[in-house]
């Protein structure tokens, strides 16, 4: 359910500008014109939409003008595209999605004719309407000469952090000390135990562990995230976990360590209390200690004790 929720959030946050018609209202303008438009036949679609505009056969003027502008934008007639976009703007686009699409297209067309000030102004309006597709700014050719400008870079970062709010949440950054490529030893020895690649994924909202053992064929992954209570949680699934995942809860970063609690069964099938601790020992070392207690925390037995050394 957690992964499903992440995917839904991520999908709803993405706006693909060059294919923005797929995100726009689907109300038909004309069967013929729309078919040409969706097929990418920009010249023929533009002519049909212009015929509709002159005839007054369709009253959805904002969508019609927006699509007309997009046709000319794809034909690299940017001035004509902008003329239609400005007319669409004058007709007061109602929805946030329409505004995002309109202003993002305007910004790109202005960039194509090297009008930095108007491009930036249109991008600001797109962002105000909810536009967060910073990847468009990173990759689109018309923006190539703008990327080093402070105003452009600042606006791009605003979009990035709105798309990925976990990246600016200090609480969500607490486990970043574990992110990296690691060689893992038994603590206090040079006995190799395995290798682990720890990744920051899902816009910084998830820490993904990828573990491979050194001495026998075993691997596994864990997902580490803030749960609905604001505590960290780890869900571990290893290659031999036939009874489902191991879940570590109540995670909190205290005294330079991430500390989880868990319940496990011992060799006699009795439930025991567990604690799972990741000690932040500087930029290049993490100690991982798992312990259990059969007497409600009076004494603790080590399950394993590993030291992660960052690969150079």
Backbone bond lengths (Angstrom), bond angles and torsions (degrees), N, CA, C in turn:
res aa  C-N    CA-C-N  psi(-1)  N-CA   C-N-CA  omega(-1)  CA-C   N-CA-C  phi
1 X - - - 1.470 - - 1.524 110.53 -
2 X 1.350 115.51 -39.19 1.462 119.38 179.24 1.524 111.34 -61.30
3 X 1.351 116.49 -47.47 1.459 119.52 179.78 1.522 110.91 -63.06
4 X 1.326 115.94 -39.08 1.460 119.33 179.13 1.516 110.50 -60.66
5 X 1.340 116.87 -42.04 1.468 120.56 179.61 1.509 111.69 -63.36
6 X 1.359 116.37 -41.23 1.469 119.81 179.03 1.512 110.58 -61.89
7 X 1.334 116.58 -44.51 1.460 120.19 -178.14 1.517 111.31 -63.02
8 X 1.346 115.93 -39.44 1.469 119.37 179.58 1.518 110.51 -63.78
9 X 1.353 116.50 -44.09 1.470 120.25 -179.73 1.509 111.19 -63.56
10 X 1.333 115.45 -45.88 1.467 118.79 -178.53 1.510 110.88 -63.08
11 X 1.347 116.80 -43.80 1.461 119.61 -177.72 1.519 110.86 -63.43
12 X 1.345 116.77 -40.47 1.457 119.05 -177.83 1.520 112.34 -71.27
13 X 1.347 117.76 -16.71 1.463 121.07 -178.33 1.514 113.38 -86.42
14 X 1.337 117.50 -13.43 1.459 120.05 -171.80 1.521 110.71 -90.97
15 X 1.324 117.30 132.94 1.455 122.87 174.56 1.520 107.43 -127.54
16 X 1.319 116.99 114.46 1.448 120.75 -180.00 1.517 108.75 -92.77
17 X 1.333 116.63 106.71 1.452 120.25 -170.58 1.518 112.16 -64.20
18 X 1.326 119.28 -46.36 1.450 120.26 -176.36 1.520 112.61 -68.12
19 X 1.334 117.47 -14.88 1.454 121.24 175.10 1.525 109.97 -120.44
20 X 1.323 115.45 31.54 1.457 119.67 -170.82 1.516 112.97 -63.90
21 X 1.327 117.52 -21.71 1.462 118.36 178.03 1.512 111.80 -59.23
22 X 1.339 117.97 -26.78 1.461 120.02 -179.97 1.520 111.30 -72.81
23 X 1.348 117.77 -17.83 1.455 122.00 178.80 1.536 111.18 -99.57
24 X 1.330 116.97 -9.23 1.453 120.59 -173.22 1.519 111.10 -85.06
25 X 1.337 118.14 167.45 1.450 120.64 174.83 1.518 110.95 -53.38
26 X 1.313 115.76 140.43 1.457 120.30 -172.47 1.525 113.44 -96.69
27 X 1.326 117.33 11.69 1.458 118.87 -179.75 1.521 109.73 -59.23
28 X 1.341 117.91 128.82 1.460 120.53 -175.06 1.517 112.10 -71.71
29 X 1.322 114.82 143.67 1.461 120.90 173.15 1.520 109.61 -99.88
30 X 1.296 115.44 -48.67 1.458 121.97 179.20 1.517 107.12 -161.98
31 X 1.334 116.97 132.73 1.453 119.43 -179.73 1.511 112.18 -55.48
32 X 1.325 115.99 -44.46 1.463 119.92 -178.13 1.522 111.16 -68.79
33 X 1.338 117.06 -49.85 1.464 120.85 -178.11 1.524 111.52 -62.44
34 X 1.341 116.52 -43.68 1.453 119.75 -178.65 1.521 111.68 -65.86
35 X 1.326 116.74 -38.80 1.468 119.64 178.59 1.523 110.50 -61.95
36 X 1.326 117.17 -41.76 1.457 121.07 178.24 1.525 111.09 -66.54
37 X 1.323 115.57 -39.04 1.464 121.10 -179.51 1.528 110.90 -64.16
38 X 1.322 116.81 -50.73 1.454 120.59 -177.97 1.520 112.16 -68.49
39 X 1.323 117.25 -20.40 1.465 121.17 175.74 1.522 112.06 -85.00
40 X 1.330 116.84 -5.17 1.455 120.58 179.75 1.521 113.48 78.47
41 X 1.323 116.61 18.66 1.469 120.73 176.98 1.530 106.96 -89.31
42 X 1.326 115.37 78.68 1.459 121.44 -168.26 1.522 113.11 -65.19
43 X 1.305 117.77 -41.96 1.460 120.60 -177.26 1.537 110.88 -63.67
44 X 1.323 116.66 -49.32 1.469 119.89 -178.01 1.521 111.10 -69.12
45 X 1.339 116.38 -38.22 1.461 119.69 178.12 1.528 110.22 -64.23
46 X 1.337 116.50 -41.79 1.453 120.04 179.14 1.519 112.25 -60.65
47 X 1.315 116.89 -42.37 1.459 120.37 179.00 1.525 111.01 -62.88
48 X 1.333 116.55 -41.37 1.472 119.92 -179.63 1.521 111.19 -68.44
49 X 1.342 117.37 -40.16 1.459 119.55 177.61 1.529 111.26 -66.47
50 X 1.311 117.84 -36.43 1.462 120.39 176.70 1.524 110.83 -65.02
51 X 1.325 116.59 -36.68 1.467 119.64 176.34 1.530 110.33 -63.20
52 X 1.348 115.57 -42.57 1.469 119.82 178.42 1.522 111.05 -63.42
53 X 1.327 116.39 -40.39 1.461 120.79 -178.91 1.523 111.06 -63.14
54 X 1.306 117.07 -43.38 1.470 121.73 -179.46 1.515 111.63 -69.68
55 X 1.333 116.33 -35.46 1.462 119.76 -176.18 1.522 112.88 -79.25
56 X 1.336 116.74 -20.51 1.460 120.58 -177.27 1.503 113.18 71.40
57 X 1.336 117.34 21.83 1.461 120.94 -177.07 1.518 112.79 -73.17
58 X 1.324 117.39 -18.15 1.467 119.92 -177.46 1.515 109.01 -129.99
59 X 1.350 115.71 134.20 1.461 118.92 -176.05 1.532 112.91 -99.47
60 X 1.330 116.88 4.00 1.469 119.24 177.34 1.523 108.44 -86.48
61 X 1.328 115.23 70.18 1.459 120.19 -168.75 1.521 112.95 -67.67
62 X 1.335 118.74 -34.24 1.460 120.75 -178.45 1.525 110.13 -63.68
63 X 1.328 116.63 -48.51 1.460 120.22 179.50 1.524 111.05 -65.09
64 X 1.319 116.59 -41.14 1.466 120.96 -179.57 1.530 110.58 -63.19
65 X 1.328 117.72 -47.56 1.459 121.35 -179.50 1.538 111.41 -66.50
66 X 1.328 115.27 -37.00 1.461 119.81 178.83 1.532 110.45 -63.64
67 X 1.317 116.02 -44.03 1.466 119.09 179.81 1.530 111.40 -69.28
68 X 1.295 115.99 -34.83 1.466 118.78 176.72 1.529 110.12 -63.15
69 X 1.325 115.90 -44.25 1.455 119.53 177.68 1.518 111.78 -60.48
70 X 1.324 116.08 -39.20 1.453 120.38 -178.61 1.533 111.16 -67.97
71 X 1.327 115.68 -35.69 1.470 118.97 175.67 1.528 110.45 -59.76
72 X 1.330 116.40 -48.53 1.465 119.70 -178.26 1.525 111.87 -70.85
73 X 1.320 117.04 -31.20 1.456 119.71 175.17 1.527 110.21 -61.35
74 X 1.321 116.69 -41.89 1.456 120.39 179.45 1.527 112.72 -73.85
75 X 1.329 116.46 -17.09 1.463 119.66 173.23 1.527 111.19 -92.11
76 X 1.357 116.24 4.87 1.468 123.38 177.77 1.529 112.78 66.31
77 X 1.331 116.02 22.14 1.464 120.24 171.77 1.529 105.73 -98.48
78 X 1.323 116.07 78.54 1.460 121.31 -168.63 1.526 112.91 -71.16
79 X 1.315 117.72 -32.87 1.460 119.45 178.48 1.525 111.22 -66.18
80 X 1.309 116.63 -41.13 1.464 119.56 178.24 1.524 109.92 -69.36
81 X 1.342 116.77 -37.67 1.461 120.10 176.12 1.525 110.37 -59.08
82 X 1.332 116.58 -45.06 1.458 120.74 -179.00 1.526 111.62 -65.48
83 X 1.308 116.40 -34.75 1.467 119.05 178.24 1.521 110.58 -61.01
84 X 1.324 116.71 -42.52 1.468 119.90 179.04 1.533 111.30 -71.79
85 X 1.326 117.52 -37.97 1.459 119.58 177.60 1.525 111.29 -62.06
86 X 1.330 117.17 -39.74 1.460 120.40 179.43 1.531 111.21 -65.68
87 X 1.328 115.82 -37.57 1.476 118.89 175.80 1.516 110.53 -65.20
88 X 1.339 117.00 -38.99 1.467 120.11 177.09 1.526 110.45 -62.75
89 X 1.325 116.99 -40.57 1.454 121.44 178.85 1.522 110.74 -62.73
90 X 1.321 117.47 -39.85 1.464 121.58 -179.94 1.522 111.80 -65.25
91 X 1.342 116.53 -20.70 1.468 120.36 178.64 1.530 112.56 -89.91
92 X 1.330 116.09 11.85 1.469 122.41 172.24 1.532 113.50 56.03
93 X 1.339 117.82 74.91 1.471 120.09 176.22 1.520 110.58 -56.90
94 X 1.311 115.70 131.06 1.461 120.10 -170.69 1.525 113.31 -84.22
95 X 1.324 117.55 -43.58 1.459 119.69 -172.51 1.521 111.72 -87.02
96 X 1.338 114.80 152.46 1.452 120.08 176.77 1.508 112.27 -62.44
97 X 1.340 116.59 -37.68 1.457 119.84 179.78 1.520 111.23 -64.84
98 X 1.336 116.74 -40.75 1.460 119.80 178.49 1.524 110.98 -63.70
99 X 1.338 116.61 -39.95 1.459 120.25 178.40 1.524 110.84 -65.49
100 X 1.336 116.53 -43.59 1.462 119.66 177.51 1.526 110.78 -56.13
101 X 1.330 114.89 -49.10 1.460 120.48 -177.45 1.515 111.24 -63.00
102 X 1.333 116.13 -47.65 1.457 121.02 -177.26 1.534 111.12 -61.09
103 X 1.333 117.02 -52.19 1.466 119.50 -174.99 1.529 112.34 -71.24
104 X 1.330 117.44 -32.96 1.467 119.19 176.72 1.521 110.78 -65.86
105 X 1.336 116.84 -38.69 1.466 120.13 177.71 1.526 110.90 -69.28
106 X 1.316 115.92 -39.86 1.462 119.14 176.59 1.528 110.21 -60.07
107 X 1.319 116.81 -44.95 1.461 121.32 -178.39 1.518 111.12 -60.05
108 X 1.313 116.00 -42.03 1.463 119.75 -178.60 1.527 111.08 -69.37
109 X 1.324 116.58 -37.00 1.468 119.61 178.19 1.521 111.29 -68.08
110 X 1.339 116.64 -40.93 1.466 119.50 176.02 1.534 110.20 -62.21
111 X 1.322 116.45 -40.46 1.462 119.93 179.06 1.524 111.23 -62.29
112 X 1.325 116.15 -35.80 1.465 120.62 -178.70 1.527 112.09 -65.40
113 X 1.342 116.81 -26.08 1.470 119.30 177.77 1.536 110.69 -104.64
114 X 1.354 115.36 16.65 1.458 122.89 173.93 1.526 113.62 63.76
115 X 1.317 117.41 32.71 1.460 122.32 175.81 1.527 107.44 -98.41
116 X 1.317 116.28 86.03 1.454 120.93 -172.52 1.525 111.98 -64.71
117 X 1.325 118.51 -44.65 1.457 121.36 -174.56 1.525 111.52 -62.03
118 X 1.334 117.16 -46.67 1.461 119.50 -179.83 1.528 111.83 -71.67
119 X 1.330 117.08 -31.66 1.459 120.21 176.26 1.524 110.04 -63.85
120 X 1.329 116.52 -45.38 1.459 120.82 179.64 1.524 111.20 -64.87
121 X 1.335 116.22 -39.91 1.464 120.12 179.09 1.531 111.02 -62.58
122 X 1.331 116.69 -43.20 1.463 120.37 179.16 1.525 110.90 -66.58
123 X 1.333 117.28 -38.62 1.465 120.21 177.94 1.527 110.84 -63.07
124 X 1.330 117.22 -39.87 1.457 120.43 178.32 1.525 110.65 -61.14
125 X 1.333 116.82 -40.82 1.465 120.65 177.89 1.526 110.61 -65.68
126 X 1.330 116.73 -37.98 1.469 120.68 177.77 1.529 110.36 -63.92
127 X 1.327 116.03 -43.14 1.457 120.43 179.63 1.524 110.68 -65.90
128 X 1.317 117.11 -40.92 1.467 121.09 177.26 1.524 111.29 -60.01
129 X 1.341 116.20 -29.34 1.463 121.03 179.42 1.528 112.01 -85.42
130 X 1.347 116.93 -4.38 1.458 120.10 176.97 1.513 115.86 112.81
131 X 1.332 117.77 5.85 1.464 121.50 -177.57 1.529 110.26 -69.61
132 X 1.347 117.22 127.85 1.462 120.86 -177.95 1.528 113.21 -130.90
133 X 1.317 118.33 11.37 1.468 120.18 -175.66 1.528 110.57 -78.34
134 X 1.339 115.81 73.29 1.469 120.94 -179.34 1.521 111.82 -63.68
135 X 1.343 117.88 -23.93 1.455 120.32 179.90 1.531 111.31 -62.68
136 X 1.331 116.62 -28.92 1.456 120.70 175.98 1.533 109.85 -61.82
137 X 1.323 116.34 -40.82 1.460 120.46 179.35 1.526 111.07 -69.97
138 X 1.332 116.65 -30.25 1.460 120.69 -178.48 1.524 113.19 -76.19
139 X 1.332 117.34 -26.18 1.458 119.40 -169.22 1.521 115.43 -118.94
140 X 1.337 118.31 -25.62 1.465 120.28 -175.00 1.526 111.02 -67.33
141 X 1.321 116.25 130.88 1.459 121.86 -176.75 1.529 113.73 -57.85
142 X 1.351 120.20 -40.64 1.470 118.82 -178.95 1.531 114.38 -58.88
143 X 1.348 117.06 -22.00 1.459 119.67 -179.04 1.529 113.10 -91.33
144 X 1.321 117.90 0.35 1.469 121.10 -172.53 1.531 112.99 -55.13
145 X 1.333 117.30 -41.03 1.463 120.88 -176.08 1.529 112.88 -85.38
146 X 1.341 117.30 -3.25 1.461 121.11 -178.35 1.526 112.44 -100.20
147 X 1.325 118.06 -16.68 1.467 121.20 -165.56 1.515 113.94 -63.52
148 X 1.322 118.28 -26.52 1.459 120.86 -178.31 1.524 112.75 -88.14
149 X 1.321 116.71 -4.33 1.465 119.62 178.52 1.522 109.67 -75.96
150 X 1.332 115.79 137.42 1.458 120.65 -173.75 1.528 111.62 -59.83
151 X 1.345 117.19 -44.50 1.468 120.18 -177.40 1.524 111.17 -62.45
152 X 1.329 115.68 -40.58 1.456 120.56 -179.66 1.531 110.11 -67.40
153 X 1.336 116.44 -45.97 1.462 120.74 -179.14 1.527 111.34 -63.39
154 X 1.337 116.33 -37.69 1.461 120.07 179.04 1.522 111.19 -65.17
155 X 1.334 116.55 -42.82 1.456 120.67 179.10 1.528 110.44 -66.24
156 X 1.326 116.42 -39.45 1.470 120.75 177.63 1.524 110.06 -60.23
157 X 1.349 117.17 -43.21 1.460 120.48 -179.71 1.523 111.66 -66.47
158 X 1.331 116.89 -35.70 1.458 120.81 175.45 1.523 110.23 -58.64
159 X 1.330 116.21 -44.57 1.458 121.16 178.29 1.526 111.22 -63.97
160 X 1.324 115.68 -42.74 1.468 120.68 -179.17 1.523 110.98 -59.48
161 X 1.320 116.85 -48.13 1.458 119.59 -175.71 1.530 112.41 -74.62
162 X 1.320 117.58 -23.40 1.460 119.19 172.43 1.522 110.40 -72.90
163 X 1.332 116.22 -37.04 1.465 120.30 177.93 1.527 110.65 -69.42
164 X 1.344 116.85 -35.97 1.454 122.24 -175.98 1.528 110.00 -124.85
165 X 1.334 118.16 72.65 1.463 120.47 -174.97 1.524 113.86 -62.84
166 X 1.339 117.98 -23.23 1.462 119.40 178.98 1.523 112.19 -64.05
167 X 1.348 116.38 -23.87 1.455 119.38 -178.13 1.525 112.56 -68.54
168 X 1.334 117.37 -19.54 1.462 120.78 179.46 1.525 112.23 -109.91
169 X 1.317 117.08 6.29 1.458 121.66 -179.86 1.532 108.95 -94.94
170 X 1.337 118.64 108.70 1.472 120.39 -177.62 1.530 113.27 -55.72
171 X 1.320 116.47 -35.22 1.471 121.03 179.19 1.527 110.63 -62.73
172 X 1.342 116.30 -39.47 1.463 120.89 179.83 1.523 112.75 -75.83
173 X 1.320 117.86 -9.05 1.473 122.42 -179.22 1.535 112.30 -99.30
174 X 1.339 117.04 0.46 1.463 120.30 -172.76 1.531 113.78 -63.69
175 X 1.328 117.39 -28.37 1.460 120.72 -175.95 1.529 111.58 -97.90
176 X 1.323 117.04 10.01 1.470 120.01 -178.67 1.529 112.69 -64.53
177 X 1.339 117.23 -21.08 1.466 118.59 -179.48 1.530 111.92 -62.76
178 X 1.342 116.55 -17.60 1.469 121.00 -179.00 1.529 111.74 -91.17
179 X 1.322 117.98 -10.82 1.458 121.58 -177.45 1.527 109.65 -71.07
180 X 1.336 116.40 132.80 1.459 120.34 177.46 1.510 112.42 147.43
181 X 1.319 115.52 -171.66 1.464 123.00 177.97 1.530 107.84 -106.98
182 X 1.347 116.21 127.87 1.457 120.11 -169.51 1.531 112.73 -131.42
183 X 1.343 114.52 147.20 1.454 122.85 165.51 1.523 106.15 -107.71
184 X 1.351 117.12 134.10 1.457 120.57 -168.05 1.533 110.65 -118.56
185 X 1.325 115.51 130.54 1.462 122.36 -178.39 1.525 109.27 -123.24
186 X 1.341 115.73 157.60 1.460 119.85 167.01 1.520 107.52 -64.34
187 X 1.311 116.78 129.79 1.464 120.87 -174.60 1.528 111.93 -56.10
188 X 1.322 114.46 131.19 1.454 121.07 178.92 1.511 114.22 83.51
189 X 1.332 117.48 5.50 1.461 121.21 -179.31 1.525 109.66 -134.35
190 X 1.320 115.42 178.14 1.455 121.98 172.66 1.534 110.63 -109.29
191 X 1.330 115.81 22.17 1.456 121.52 -179.19 1.529 109.63 -82.15
192 X 1.318 116.22 112.52 1.459 120.95 -177.04 1.529 110.19 -69.39
193 X 1.316 116.01 131.17 1.461 122.08 178.80 1.536 112.87 -108.14
194 X 1.310 116.11 -29.56 1.457 118.18 -178.89 1.515 112.15 168.15
195 X 1.306 113.74 -170.21 1.468 121.54 178.16 1.523 107.65 -134.44
196 X 1.317 114.93 147.98 1.462 118.53 -177.98 1.518 110.61 -142.83
197 X 1.313 114.72 136.06 1.459 122.19 174.43 1.523 107.28 -111.87
198 X 1.321 116.15 115.10 1.467 121.43 -177.46 1.526 107.87 -108.21
199 X 1.328 115.70 121.10 1.461 120.93 -172.24 1.521 111.57 -118.31
200 X 1.314 115.76 144.16 1.459 122.37 169.38 1.523 107.19 -92.06
201 X 1.334 118.08 116.72 1.457 122.28 -175.20 1.531 109.94 -131.85
202 X 1.330 115.32 -179.04 1.469 121.71 178.42 1.519 111.62 52.83
203 X 1.336 115.00 47.78 1.456 119.73 177.34 1.508 113.79 64.32
204 X 1.336 117.05 26.71 1.454 120.52 179.76 1.514 114.21 85.66
205 X 1.335 117.85 3.12 1.469 121.58 -178.91 1.529 112.53 -90.37
206 X 1.323 117.19 -4.86 1.458 120.76 -176.35 1.523 109.75 -141.92
207 X 1.334 116.69 134.07 1.459 123.22 170.39 1.527 106.68 -102.75
208 X 1.325 116.18 119.35 1.465 122.12 -176.31 1.528 109.95 -107.83
209 X 1.327 115.80 121.40 1.462 122.05 177.49 1.524 109.86 -96.43
210 X 1.338 116.64 136.83 1.463 123.00 176.14 1.526 107.52 -126.86
211 X 1.333 117.06 102.73 1.460 122.28 -172.07 1.527 110.82 -106.29
212 X 1.345 116.45 138.62 1.463 123.05 172.72 1.521 108.38 -133.43
213 X 1.324 117.06 122.52 1.457 121.14 179.51 1.517 110.94 -72.75
214 X 1.336 115.50 154.46 1.465 120.50 -175.57 1.519 112.71 -89.02
215 X 1.325 117.75 -36.24 1.456 120.00 -166.51 1.526 115.13 -108.68
216 X 1.304 117.22 -3.94 1.463 119.55 177.55 1.519 108.10 -156.50
217 X 1.343 117.21 159.59 1.470 120.12 -172.62 1.528 112.35 -76.34
218 X 1.312 114.51 87.00 1.463 119.59 179.15 1.523 108.05 -144.85
219 X 1.326 115.83 137.80 1.461 121.14 174.62 1.511 109.34 -148.52
220 X 1.296 115.95 169.16 1.452 119.89 -179.76 1.516 111.66 -173.31
221 X 1.308 114.67 173.60 1.458 121.25 179.93 1.520 109.28 -138.32
222 X 1.317 114.14 150.61 1.462 118.56 171.56 1.515 109.69 -131.50
223 X 1.310 114.78 149.42 1.462 122.64 173.42 1.526 107.86 -111.55
224 X 1.324 115.79 130.57 1.460 121.72 -177.77 1.523 108.72 -124.24
225 X 1.326 116.86 125.78 1.469 120.20 -171.47 1.523 110.29 -158.34
226 X 1.318 115.48 163.15 1.452 121.18 173.03 1.522 109.16 -81.26
227 X 1.325 117.20 126.90 1.456 120.17 -179.92 1.526 110.76 -87.97
228 X 1.311 116.57 -173.59 1.470 120.87 -174.14 1.528 112.87 -67.69
229 X 1.330 117.67 -15.72 1.468 120.47 178.75 1.520 112.03 -92.19
230 X 1.359 116.40 -3.01 1.452 119.99 -177.59 1.514 113.58 86.35
231 X 1.331 117.01 6.56 1.457 121.92 175.93 1.530 109.22 -97.56
232 X 1.335 115.63 153.87 1.456 120.35 174.27 1.524 109.99 -75.27
233 X 1.326 114.84 146.33 1.455 121.37 176.30 1.526 108.81 -136.26
234 X 1.315 116.77 142.90 1.462 121.28 173.62 1.522 109.21 -120.61
235 X 1.334 114.89 132.62 1.460 121.73 174.19 1.521 107.30 -116.86
236 X 1.329 116.72 115.13 1.465 122.64 -176.17 1.526 110.18 -110.19
237 X 1.331 116.22 131.66 1.465 122.03 172.37 1.519 108.04 -128.65
238 X 1.322 115.79 116.36 1.451 121.39 178.00 1.514 111.17 -103.29
239 X 1.331 115.65 170.37 1.459 121.30 -175.09 1.526 113.02 -63.75
240 X 1.319 118.21 -21.23 1.467 120.69 -178.45 1.516 113.19 -111.15
241 X 1.335 116.49 13.32 1.468 119.74 -176.96 1.527 109.93 -83.72
242 X 1.314 117.74 78.61 1.467 121.32 -176.49 1.519 112.76 -78.93
243 X 1.328 117.51 -12.35 1.470 120.35 -178.63 1.523 112.41 -102.19
244 X 1.322 116.46 13.85 1.457 119.23 177.96 1.517 112.01 105.74
245 X 1.313 117.17 -179.99 1.471 120.97 -174.27 1.520 112.90 -75.51
246 X 1.318 114.52 157.42 1.464 121.17 168.06 1.524 107.59 -93.07
247 X 1.311 117.02 134.10 1.458 121.23 -174.94 1.523 109.72 -121.37
248 X 1.330 115.30 127.59 1.454 123.09 179.59 1.531 107.36 -115.37
249 X 1.320 116.58 128.70 1.463 120.54 -168.57 1.526 111.57 -125.28
250 X 1.341 114.13 178.37 1.463 122.55 175.93 1.522 111.99 57.86
251 X 1.337 116.14 34.72 1.460 119.96 -178.66 1.520 112.07 -67.78
252 X 1.328 116.13 134.99 1.463 121.60 178.39 1.525 107.91 -148.96
253 X 1.322 114.81 144.08 1.463 120.59 179.82 1.519 107.95 -94.87
254 X 1.331 115.71 108.01 1.462 122.17 -177.63 1.529 109.54 -135.06
255 X 1.317 116.25 137.14 1.471 121.88 175.13 1.532 111.44 51.51
256 X 1.318 115.18 48.51 1.471 122.17 176.99 1.527 112.89 60.84
257 X 1.318 116.46 34.61 1.462 119.76 178.05 1.524 109.83 -150.50
258 X 1.342 116.16 142.56 1.458 121.64 171.27 1.522 107.38 -90.69
259 X 1.343 116.40 123.79 1.458 121.73 -171.66 1.529 110.45 -121.79
260 X 1.325 115.50 121.51 1.460 122.56 177.49 1.529 110.10 -112.09
261 X 1.327 115.47 157.37 1.458 123.24 170.98 1.529 108.90 -115.29
262 X 1.337 115.18 155.17 1.473 118.18 175.09 1.525 109.84 -159.31
263 X 1.315 115.00 166.13 1.463 123.54 173.78 1.516 107.56 -118.36
264 X 1.342 116.76 134.22 1.463 120.75 -178.91 1.531 108.98 -137.53
265 X 1.327 114.87 170.28 1.452 120.68 174.79 1.523 109.40 -107.89
266 X 1.330 116.03 136.16 1.463 118.83 177.41 1.518 110.23 -84.46
267 X 1.332 116.97 -173.51 1.458 120.83 -175.90 1.525 112.97 -65.77
268 X 1.338 116.76 -15.71 1.465 121.26 177.62 1.527 112.10 -101.01
269 X 1.344 115.38 14.78 1.471 122.90 178.20 1.525 112.44 66.16
270 X 1.336 116.92 20.61 1.454 120.28 174.78 1.526 109.57 -90.65
271 X 1.318 116.23 144.15 1.459 119.80 179.22 1.521 110.21 -79.25
272 X 1.325 115.16 133.08 1.458 121.33 -179.66 1.525 109.38 -128.16
273 X 1.316 114.78 155.84 1.466 120.89 177.86 1.523 109.28 -82.19
274 X 1.329 115.95 144.32 1.459 119.45 179.19 1.515 112.43 -131.77
275 X 1.320 115.69 153.86 1.463 120.99 171.04 1.534 107.44 -135.90
276 X 1.325 113.90 142.65 1.462 122.07 -172.02 1.522 105.97 -133.05
277 X 1.338 117.05 115.94 1.462 120.90 -169.65 1.522 110.78 -126.21
278 X 1.350 114.90 135.60 1.458 122.68 175.17 1.526 107.22 -115.56
279 X 1.338 116.42 108.51 1.456 121.47 -176.91 1.533 109.26 -89.50
280 X 1.322 115.70 123.52 1.466 121.92 176.27 1.526 108.14 -80.89
281 X 1.333 116.21 103.69 1.457 121.01 -175.16 1.525 112.33 -106.79
282 X 1.323 115.51 32.80 1.457 119.94 179.53 1.514 111.21 109.85
283 X 1.330 116.97 179.64 1.468 120.49 -172.17 1.527 114.38 -66.98
284 X 1.328 118.23 -17.91 1.458 119.94 -172.70 1.521 114.40 -124.68
285 X 1.336 117.37 15.01 1.461 118.83 -177.41 1.526 111.19 -152.71
286 X 1.327 115.39 136.06 1.464 122.76 175.52 1.530 108.04 -135.63
287 X 1.307 116.40 132.72 1.466 120.70 174.17 1.522 108.82 -102.42
288 X 1.330 116.26 132.48 1.464 122.03 -179.32 1.528 108.07 -117.61
289 X 1.314 116.42 117.87 1.462 122.34 -174.57 1.523 109.91 -126.69
290 X 1.344 115.67 124.18 1.459 120.32 176.44 1.531 108.39 -117.30
291 X 1.355 114.93 131.15 1.463 120.99 -176.12 1.529 110.11 -136.57
292 X 1.338 115.57 155.51 1.462 121.15 174.88 1.525 109.55 -131.29
293 X 1.337 114.65 157.26 1.465 121.00 178.82 1.518 109.12 -135.82
294 X 1.336 116.36 126.59 1.465 121.51 178.04 1.519 111.90 -94.09
295 X 1.333 118.08 -1.67 1.470 121.64 -177.91 1.524 111.37 -123.50
296 X 1.328 115.13 36.38 1.463 122.14 174.64 1.531 112.36 60.89
297 X 1.338 115.74 38.40 1.445 119.52 172.31 1.506 116.24 92.34
298 X 1.335 117.98 3.28 1.464 119.79 178.44 1.522 110.73 -71.04
299 X 1.323 115.41 -41.92 1.462 120.64 176.39 1.527 108.51 -133.58
300 X 1.344 114.83 155.53 1.465 119.95 -176.89 1.520 110.49 -129.62
301 X 1.334 115.30 142.20 1.447 122.59 176.64 1.530 109.00 -115.85
302 X 1.320 116.06 136.72 1.462 120.84 -178.81 1.525 110.59 -77.20
303 X 1.340 116.26 127.98 1.464 121.68 172.50 1.525 108.69 -84.45
304 X 1.328 115.89 -49.82 1.461 121.16 170.87 1.520 109.03 -159.20
305 X 1.331 115.37 160.87 1.459 122.16 -176.58 1.529 107.07 -143.03
306 X 1.343 116.85 106.38 1.456 122.49 -176.25 1.519 110.49 -116.74
307 X 1.327 115.09 151.12 1.469 121.55 171.41 1.518 108.86 -120.98
308 X 1.321 115.34 125.53 1.467 123.02 178.79 1.521 108.49 -93.94
309 X 1.335 116.06 126.43 1.454 121.89 176.05 1.533 107.68 -113.61
310 X 1.317 116.19 124.71 1.467 119.65 -176.47 1.530 110.67 -66.43
311 X 1.329 115.51 134.48 1.458 120.28 177.19 1.515 109.94 -68.14
312 X 1.313 116.80 136.15 1.459 121.77 -179.45 1.539 110.27 -81.98
